[in-house]
């Protein structure tokens, strides 16, 4: 099971496509550390009882700046849970943070959208690209010297203005020592005012799908895995054309769970308001094991509007490659996804 947990809405950067942009004047919530710790015990009990390995992936905001996270991560590791996070990279300049990542994390995803000043403009981080490059290089060296550490991934948000530089950026990331590259298309839910002028054009999405096999081969020769299966690329094309992809069955809660900063667990980030269950109601591994049936019952009563045009990246195998795309999609969701696409 993969548990993606957004633990804070606070962030120190100013990304115009993100709802956590530091410039936005709005309330910022963070998770209750006690509730996080309690659910960690439930996840560990679930893992022991079912044999289903659990990976907890922290999101934000900027999760590594949330002060309770270090102790919670160490506690989760002691419980036998695997840990991942996605970061904007600003905390990586700290040697203490890097040492903690090497000791406690299985995966680390760093957000990088372009080379040099273009990345800095998108993130509101003057001088940030070079700082990030040095920080990642230091982490790679420390991981090698200590013989352990997280799998290192970079994620790129693709939009109209940076797609042409994606190939060059991938080469740069390979030089940094990144082992895997993933990508998202710009989404329109969080910042619709930015989305309209910056979303991928249909011809750009078509070019991306045609180009990926060649780029994947070039990166593989350098020991770098470029993820994003063909079903995922078709999802990007449909989005660029404004075409809806309904998904009737995704096996909600069976292998993937999203938890927000309020402590609401849902099948994905798009369905929290429709199907969210408070963590207080998931106080035992039996309750967690019963959650897929609970989600399915709720869906039978009323299908959430986002399911009529599914944008959940895990459903479309964001982390798969062309050759293992269908193996990565859960068997209970394959037929519905392929029929919808």
Protein Blocks (a to p, Z undefined) as FASTA:
>chain_A
ZZdddfbfcdfbdcfkbcklmklgcddddddfklmmmmmmmmmmmmmmnopacddddded
jfklmmklmmmmmmmmmnopacddddehlmmmpmklmmmmmmmpcbdcdddfbehjllmm
mnopghklmmmmmmmmmmmmmmmmnopacdddddddddfklmmmmmmmmmmmmmnopabd
cdddddfklmmmlmmmmgccfklmmmmmmmmmmmmmmmmmnopacehifklmmmmmmmmn
opacddfbgogoklgccddfkopacfblklmmmmgccfklmmbfklmmmmmmmmmmmmmm
occfklmoccbfklnommbcfklmmmmpcfklmmmmmmmZZ
